[in-house]
């Protein structure tokens, strides 16, 4: 495949892919794509999802309260017990196809091991077109559900060790669950990614425990704090103290602004809290912050399209970014996620596995503004084409829609 007239780092380039590898020149005849001056970036990274029970919105009674609590209850009691190997394989193929055409080439999915769901996802992931990491997710709590033995076994098989300390019965059990996750990660040489402080409660402060253990074990770069929505409600003095510890520890943070906006503030009347992690403040301080989709069409979030540009746009909106910072948010769905997932060989370079998207825009700014699916997605030997055209009164106005500021 030859991609002509693409914009990479401000320069117009031609790129060649042979047998799924980036090469200096095409030696075989193949597909030729004219990028038309559109920008090209590495494949999108979605470091937080729940693919094993995605597209299960109609598998149980509706979540009428819209709360995370009811969504989890519906999942555990009505949805997950129904999920067979064939069902998981069918939905996983469908949801990863959706993600791929939207430019996602790397994804991390948090999977409960109830009814063997995590193991079913691991078995089926090889049939998907993208790179996938699976997290052993002990929802709604290791000690709360008395599943420590199952968690230990799941952590041996999964790519990443999970945790959910705020879901445990008591504060001390939450602290112990953090220590357990670090112990298992150390024993099995695994990364850690936990649901931490996913609540509006300003007294939920397990992030500090994760940071402390990261510093103590010296593995902060392999640790991710997901959600951290309670930080939205923290006292600013406390958060400033916590932030300095986070920078020192080098932990990663993943925020899921679309779904967090849907779930948090449900117990408020008015005004309702936004309930999203302090994305902008952490990024400006030097914390590696990435963005994820979280749930898609399930009991916890009934919508979702897998569009990472839409997620980036939501982050810009909800956390009061300014126009000069728009393009920096592109890093939160590419390089920052790759760092959080410890992806080796990420980026566009000769000799590496082909892993890029051609945006339906000539700049990162316009791509996030219009949030259109990429024109072309390439990952190894897999590729997807989104040939989007707009016309008005018979005239092609695609360029106007894609690039207002060009």
SVG drawing of the C-alpha trace seen along z (x, -y; Angstrom):
<svg xmlns="http://www.w3.org/2000/svg" viewBox="-36 -30 50 51">
<polyline fill="none" stroke="black" stroke-width="0.4" points="0.0,0.0 1.3,-3.4 -0.1,-6.5 0.7,-9.7 0.5,-13.3 0.0,-12.8 1.0,-15.4 3.3,-14.1 4.9,-16.5 4.0,-19.4 5.8,-17.9 4.1,-16.3 5.3,-12.7 4.6,-9.5 4.4,-6.3 4.7,-2.7 3.5,0.4 4.6,3.9 3.4,7.1 2.2,4.9 5.6,3.2 6.6,-0.4 9.2,-0.5 11.3,-3.2 9.7,-2.4 7.2,-0.1 8.6,2.7 5.3,4.4 2.2,3.2 -0.7,2.6 -3.3,0.1 -2.5,-3.5 -4.2,-6.1 -4.1,-9.8 -4.3,-11.4 -5.0,-14.8 -2.8,-16.7 -4.6,-15.2 -2.7,-14.8 -1.4,-11.4 -0.9,-10.3 -0.1,-7.0 -3.1,-4.7 -5.4,-5.7 -5.0,-4.1 -8.0,-3.4 -6.6,-2.4 -9.9,-1.9 -12.9,0.2 -15.1,3.1 -15.4,5.0 -16.5,8.3 -19.9,7.0 -20.2,4.3 -23.4,4.3 -25.4,6.0 -27.8,3.2 -30.8,5.4 -29.6,8.4 -31.4,7.4 -33.8,4.9 -33.0,1.3 -30.8,-0.8 -33.6,-3.2 -31.6,-5.2 -28.6,-5.7 -26.3,-5.1 -23.1,-3.1 -24.4,-1.1 -27.5,0.1 -25.5,0.7 -23.0,2.9 -25.8,4.8 -27.6,5.4 -24.3,6.6 -23.4,9.0 -26.9,10.4 -28.5,10.4 -25.9,9.9 -22.7,11.7 -24.3,15.0 -25.8,15.2 -22.5,14.7 -21.4,17.8 -18.1,18.2 -19.9,17.9 -21.7,14.7 -18.5,13.1 -16.7,14.0 -19.5,12.5 -19.8,9.3 -16.0,8.9 -15.6,9.1 -18.4,6.5 -17.1,4.0 -13.5,4.3 -14.5,3.7 -16.3,0.5 -13.2,-0.6 -10.9,0.2 -12.8,-1.8 -12.7,-4.7 -8.9,-4.5 -8.3,-2.5 -5.4,-0.1 -4.6,0.6 -7.1,1.2 -7.1,2.2 -10.2,3.9 -11.2,4.5 -12.9,7.9 -14.6,9.5 -13.7,13.2 -17.3,14.1 -18.7,16.8 -15.3,17.0 -15.8,13.8 -12.2,12.7 -11.0,16.0 -13.5,16.0 -12.3,12.6 -8.7,13.7 -9.6,16.7 -11.5,14.6 -9.1,11.6 -6.8,13.3 -9.6,13.0 -9.7,9.2 -7.9,6.7 -6.2,4.8 -3.8,5.1 -5.6,5.9 -4.5,6.0 -6.8,7.7 -7.1,6.6 -8.2,8.9 -11.0,6.8 -12.2,7.9 -15.5,6.0 -17.3,5.1 -14.4,5.8 -11.9,8.5 -12.9,8.7 -16.5,7.4 -17.3,10.5 -14.7,12.7 -13.0,13.6 -9.3,13.3 -8.4,16.8 -10.1,16.4 -8.4,13.0 -5.0,14.5 -5.6,17.1 -7.0,14.5 -3.9,12.3 -1.6,15.1 -3.4,15.2 -4.3,11.5 -2.0,9.0 -2.7,6.5 -3.7,6.6 -6.8,4.6 -8.3,3.3 -11.3,1.3 -10.5,0.2 -13.4,-2.3 -15.8,0.6 -14.6,2.6 -16.7,2.8 -14.4,0.6 -11.5,-1.8 -9.1,0.7 -10.2,3.4 -9.7,0.9 -6.1,0.3 -5.5,4.0 -6.9,4.5 -4.3,2.0 -1.5,3.8 -2.8,7.1 -2.7,5.8 0.9,4.6 1.9,7.9 0.4,9.9 1.9,7.5 5.3,7.9 5.1,11.7 4.0,12.1 5.8,9.1 2.5,7.5 1.3,3.9 -1.4,2.5 -4.5,0.6 -7.2,0.0 -10.6,-1.6 -9.7,-4.1 -11.9,-6.7 -14.7,-6.4 -17.1,-8.3 -18.3,-11.8 -17.2,-11.3 -14.4,-13.7 -13.4,-11.4 -12.5,-8.6 -8.7,-9.0 -7.3,-5.7 -5.2,-7.3 -2.8,-8.4 -2.5,-4.7 -1.7,-3.7 0.9,-6.5 2.5,-5.5 2.8,-1.8 4.1,-2.9 6.9,-4.9 7.6,-2.1 7.9,0.5 9.5,-1.8 7.1,-0.9 5.0,-4.0 5.4,-4.0 3.7,-0.6 0.8,-1.7 -2.4,-3.4 -5.1,-5.1 -8.3,-4.9 -11.3,-7.3 -10.2,-9.3 -13.5,-11.1 -13.5,-11.9 -10.7,-14.4 -13.3,-16.7 -14.7,-17.1 -11.4,-17.2 -10.3,-20.3 -7.8,-22.1 -5.1,-22.2 -5.4,-18.4 -5.3,-17.9 -2.2,-20.1 -0.4,-17.9 -1.6,-14.7 -0.6,-16.1 3.0,-16.6 3.1,-13.0 1.7,-11.7 4.3,-13.6 7.0,-12.1 5.7,-8.6 5.3,-8.7 1.9,-7.0 -0.4,-7.2 -4.0,-8.4 -6.8,-7.5 -9.9,-9.6 -13.1,-8.6 -14.9,-11.9 -17.9,-10.8 -19.0,-8.1 -17.9,-9.9 -20.2,-12.8 -23.0,-10.4 -22.5,-8.6 -21.2,-11.1 -23.4,-13.7 -26.3,-11.3 -26.9,-11.8 -26.8,-15.6 -29.9,-17.7 -28.6,-21.1 -26.0,-22.2 -24.7,-18.8 -21.0,-18.1 -19.3,-17.2 -17.5,-14.4 -14.5,-14.1 -10.8,-13.8 -8.8,-17.0 -7.4,-16.2 -6.1,-19.6 -4.5,-20.4 -2.7,-17.0 -1.5,-17.3 -0.1,-20.8 1.7,-19.5 3.4,-16.7 1.3,-13.7 0.8,-11.3 -2.9,-11.5 -4.7,-9.4 -8.3,-9.2 -10.5,-6.2 -14.0,-5.3 -15.1,-3.2 -18.4,-1.4 -20.2,-1.1 -23.9,-0.2 -24.3,1.7 -26.0,1.3 -23.6,-1.3 -23.6,-3.5 -26.3,-3.0 -24.6,-4.9 -21.1,-5.1 -19.5,-4.8 -15.8,-4.2 -14.8,-7.5 -11.6,-8.7 -11.8,-12.1 -15.3,-12.5 -13.7,-11.5 -11.0,-14.1 -13.5,-16.8 -15.5,-15.9 -12.4,-16.3 -11.7,-19.7 -15.3,-20.8 -15.8,-19.4 -12.4,-20.4 -12.2,-23.9 -9.3,-23.6 -8.5,-26.6 -8.0,-26.8 -4.2,-26.8 -4.4,-23.4 -6.6,-21.6 -3.8,-19.9 -2.1,-18.8 -5.2,-16.7 -4.3,-14.5 -1.5,-13.1 -4.0,-11.9 -5.5,-9.5 -2.2,-8.5 1.2,-8.8 0.0,-9.1 -2.1,-6.0 0.8,-4.1 3.0,-5.1 0.3,-4.0 0.0,-0.6 3.8,-0.3 3.4,0.4 6.8,1.1 7.6,-0.2 4.7,-2.7 4.9,-5.4 5.4,-5.8 8.9,-4.8 10.6,-2.6 10.9,1.0 8.1,0.8 4.7,2.5 2.3,0.2 0.2,-1.6 -1.4,-4.9 -4.5,-6.8 -5.0,-9.3 -7.3,-11.9 -10.3,-13.4 -8.6,-16.8 -5.4,-18.6 -4.5,-19.2 -5.1,-17.7 -7.1,-20.8 -9.6,-20.2 -9.8,-16.5 -10.8,-17.1 -13.2,-19.9 -15.0,-17.8 -14.6,-14.5 -15.0,-12.6 -13.8,-9.0 -10.4,-8.7 -10.1,-8.5 -7.8,-5.5 -6.7,-3.2 -3.8,-0.8 -2.5,1.7 -0.2,4.4 -2.0,6.1 -5.4,4.8 -6.8,1.6 -10.1,-0.3 -11.3,-3.1 -13.9,-5.7 -14.7,-7.5 -16.7,-10.4 -18.0,-12.9 -20.3,-16.0 -22.1,-17.7 -24.5,-20.7 -26.6,-21.5 -24.5,-19.1 -21.1,-20.6 -18.5,-18.8 -18.1,-20.7 -16.0,-18.0 -13.0,-20.2 -15.1,-23.0 -16.6,-20.6 -13.3,-18.9 -11.2,-22.1 -13.0,-25.3 -9.8,-27.1 -7.7,-26.0"/>
</svg>
